[in-house]
Amino acid sequence: MSFRVYQDRTKVDDTVILYLKYHYMMPLKLQAGGVHQTCYGALRHDDVIGKRFGSKIPCSKGYLYVLHPTAELWTVNLPHRTQILYTPDISMVLFQLDLQPGSVVVESGTGSGSLSHAIIRTIAPKGHLYTFDFHEQRVEKIKQEFKEHDVGDLATVRQRDVCSDGFDLEDVADAVFLDLPKPWLAIPSAKKSMKPSGGRICCFSPCIEQVQNTCEELNNNGFTDLSTMECLLRVFDPRAINLPIADIGDKGSADTNSQDKKMQKVKETDDKMEKKDSKNARGKNDFRDRPGRDFGPCYSFTTAAPPEKMPGHTGYLTFASLPPV
């Protein structure tokens, strides 16, 4: 299964994404004769193998869709071994690090591989990712996933505590990403790993005190253009708005009672609609498709409304540039 090259049909040993319903997906490795239980009943792997990606697959109690995996779909479906970065943060990291096909990136720590897959997809086909993690089991697991996803030749995975032992790399990286408890301890080694032509660095930290220590160390090591940001996903909800249509009077009419007559007609229409609504069990406050009680006919439209409170996730991205030597 290749995460970097799209294929048209599924085959045995592929990792696919099952789309069951909104906000409910799951990864599945296809095996001949296998059966997987879903909320729509049993799914036979043989019913999926050989099908086109995007196909509608019947189950015993419903149906689902089989999707080709991407870095974004893998982020929301991967097995969590650590806390991960999600697409809003990942997109900003890739953009601010100036990554492109052929870039060489140093990453620590690897964690569950969410950012790693996005980096590999961005720097393919000739770039390379050096990724480090101190946890042996996580390192072995991510090596296995990279091999299964056909990106193993684009990544070198090492078990190493870079805060104490450094990266053991020199003059190879265009960009460095640090997701560590004390990223400032790894900054001197990160600088050493970067190319003489300079590059970009990003440090992810959950609290502002870590950001302060990181910025101080970046300044001490000659990095410039320091900036810290917090990426938040803002969801806009559709909402129906009812506004009264302004009544500016009849143009050219000298009848001073025209407004009173119009309001009387509106009131009569409103009373008729209210009686009709009561028969249809509609609420008294439902003003859709009927005139306003005191203001005449209403103009109804749908708009996007932002939330009153903005939730956060307490994470900061600090970026900096290393000038050329």
N, C-alpha and C positions, 0 to 999 in steps of 0.2 A: 504494500500500500504506500503510495507516495503522497506526501502532504504538499509537495512543491510542483507536481505535474498533474493536471486533471486527467482522469480517465473516464471513459463513457459508461462502462458497466462494472458491476461488482464481481468479485471473485473470491475464492476460498482464502482465508487468512487476512482478508481486508478488515480494517477498522472503519466502520461506518457510523454515522450519526442517525439515530432513530428519532424522528419528529412525531410525537404523539399528539400534543396540543400546545397551545400558547404557554410559554415558560415551562414546558415539560419535554425535555429531550434526554437522550442517554446514548453513550457510546456502546458499540457491540462489535466484537471480533467474530467474523463469520467462520463457522466450522461445518463441514459436511455432516448432515444428519443431526445437527444441534437443534435444540428447542429453547426458546427464551420466553419467560412469562412477563406479560405486560398488563397494564390496566385494561386493555382491550382483549385479553385472553392470550392464548399461546401463539407465539410466532415461530414458525419453522424456518430455520436458516436456509433450507433448500428452496423456500419460496422467495428468498431475497437474492441468492447467488445467481448471477447472470443477468439480473435486471438492470435497467438503466437507472442511474442516479436521478433522484427526483420522482421515482415511480411511487404510485399508491399501492401499498401492500395490504391485502386483506388479512385480518386475524379472526379468531373464532367469535369475537364479540364486537368487532369494529374494524378499523383500518388505521394505518399510519403511513408515513413517508420515509424513504431512505435517502439520506443526504450525503454528499461528498464532504469529508472533513476539511475544514479550513482552520487557520490559526485562531480566528474569532470563535468558531464553534467549539474548538478544543478548549479554549479558555473557560467556557461556561459548562463544559461536560467532563473535564479531566478529573481523575482521582486526586483528591486533595491530600497531600502529604505535609504541606505547610500552608500558611496564608499566601495568597497570590495577588498579583496585579491584574486588574481587569482592563477591558478595552479602552475606556477613557484615558487612564494613565498610560497604557501601552502606546496609544497613538501619539500622545504628547512626547513620550520618551523617544520613539523612533524619529519623530519630526525634529526635535531639538538636538538630537545627536547627529543630525545630517547623514543618516544612513542611506545607502544606495547599493545597487548590485556591485559586488566586488569589495565592499568594506570589510575590514577586520575588526572584530569586537571582542573585548574582554568583559566577562560577566561574573559577578560573585554576589550572593549565592544563587545557585541554580533553583533550589526549592522544588516545586512541582513542575517546572518547565513551561509555565504559561508564557512568560516573556521570551523565553528561549525560542519557542516555535515561531513567534512573530518576528524575532530578529533574523532567524534562519530564512524565513520566507522573503524577507526584505533584501538580504545580502546575496541570495542565490542568483546565478549559479556558480560564481567564482569567488565569493567571499568566504570568510571562515569565522566561526565563533569558538572562543576559548572560554569555557564556563567551569566554575569552581564551586565546590560545596564541601564542608567539613564532615558531613554525615555519610558514612560508607554505604548504608542501605539505599539512601536516596541517590547516590552516585550510580550504583549498579542499576537501579530502576530506570533512571533517565537514559543510561546507555542503551538499555533494552528497548525503550520507547523510540529513541532516535533510530535504532536499527530497523524496528518494525515500520516506522514511518518513512523510511528511505531518505533520511537526512543525515545518516551517520558520518558520511564523508565530508559534511560541511561543519561538523562540530567536534571539538576535542573536550572531553569531560574528565576532570581531575578531582581527586579528593585531596583537599588542602585547606589549612587554616591560613588564609591570606593575611589576616591581621597580624599574626606573629611570624609567618614564614614568607610572606610576599607571594608574588605571582610567578617568579622565576622566568619572566619574559622580558625581553628588551627590544625596543625599537620596532614593534610589530603592529601596534593597535592604532586604528583611526579613532576609536571611541571606547570608553570604559563605563560600565554601569556597576554600581555598588549598592547592594541591599544587605547591609550588615548591621549588627548591634552598635558597633563603633567604627563607622566608615572612615573616620579621620586617621585611624591607625594604618589603613591600607593606601592612603593617598600618595605617600612617597613612592611606594612600589608601583602604583598605578601610573604615576608620572614617568617612571623608568620604562614601563612597558609601551608607552606611546611613541609614535614615530617622531623623528626630528622635525618633520613638517608641521607638527602640532596636531591638535584634535580637540574633541569634546569629552566631557565627563558628566555623569549624572549620579547623584546619590539620593536614595529613597530613605526617608526617616519618618518614624511615627510621631515624634515630639519635637518641639521647637528648640529645646536645649541641645539635642543632637545636631540640629541644623546649625546652631551657633558655633559649636565646636568644629563642625565640618567646614564652615565658611572661613573660620580662623586658620585652619590648616591649609585650605586651598590658597588663601592669600600668602601664607608663608612659603608655599611651594611654587609661586609664580603664576598661578592661574588668574585669569581676568574675566570680565563680563559676568560676574556672579549674579544669579537670579534664582529666587525660590518661589514656587507656585504650588497651589493646591487645586487639583482637578476634581470638579464635582459634576455629576450628571444631573441636569435639571429637566424634569419631566413636565411637559405642558399637557393639561387635561382639556378635552373638548367640553365646552359649556354653552348651553343655549341662553341667549340674551334677548329679552323682550323690552323694546323701547317704544314709547308712545310717538305716534306721528304728529309732528307739530301742526297746529291749526292756525294759519295766519289770516283766515277770513277769505271770503269770496272776492276775487279780483274784480274791481269795477262795480260791485254791488253797493247800493245805498241802503239796503234793508238792514236796519240796526238790530232787528230781531233774528237775523239769519243764524247767528251763533247759538242763540237759545234754542232755535228750532233744531239745529244739528245735534246739540247735546241731548235734546229730548229724544230724537230719533236713535242716537247711540244708546241711551238708557233703555228704550224699548227693545232694541236688538239684544242688548246685554241680558235683559230679563228673559227673553225668549231662549237665549242660549243657555242660561242658568237652569231653566226648567228642563231643557233637553238634556243637559249634563247630568242632572239629578236622576233622570230616568236611565241614563247609561252608566251610572255609578262613577262618574268622573268627579275628581276633587274640586272644591270650590276655588282653589288657588291655581288651577290649571288654565292659563290664559292663552294656550296655543290655539291659533286659528279662530280667534274671536276678538271683538273689540274690547278695549280697556273699559273699566267701570266708569272712570271719570275723565279719561284723557282721550277718548276716541280710539280708533283702530291702532293696533300695535304692530310694529315692525319687528319680526323675529329673525335672528341670524345666529350662526354657530361660530364661536371663536375659540382660541387657545388661551387658557387661563393658567398662569404660573402658580405654584404652591405658595401658601402663605409663609411657611417655614422651609428653610433649605437644609436638608440633612447633610452631614459631613461624615468622613471616615477617618479623620485624624491621620493624614499622611501627607508629607511634603516632598516635592521633587526639587532638588537643588542642582542647577546646571552651571557649568563654567567652561571656559576655553583655555587651552594651553597654546600660547603663541609659538610660532616656529623658532627653532634654535638659530 
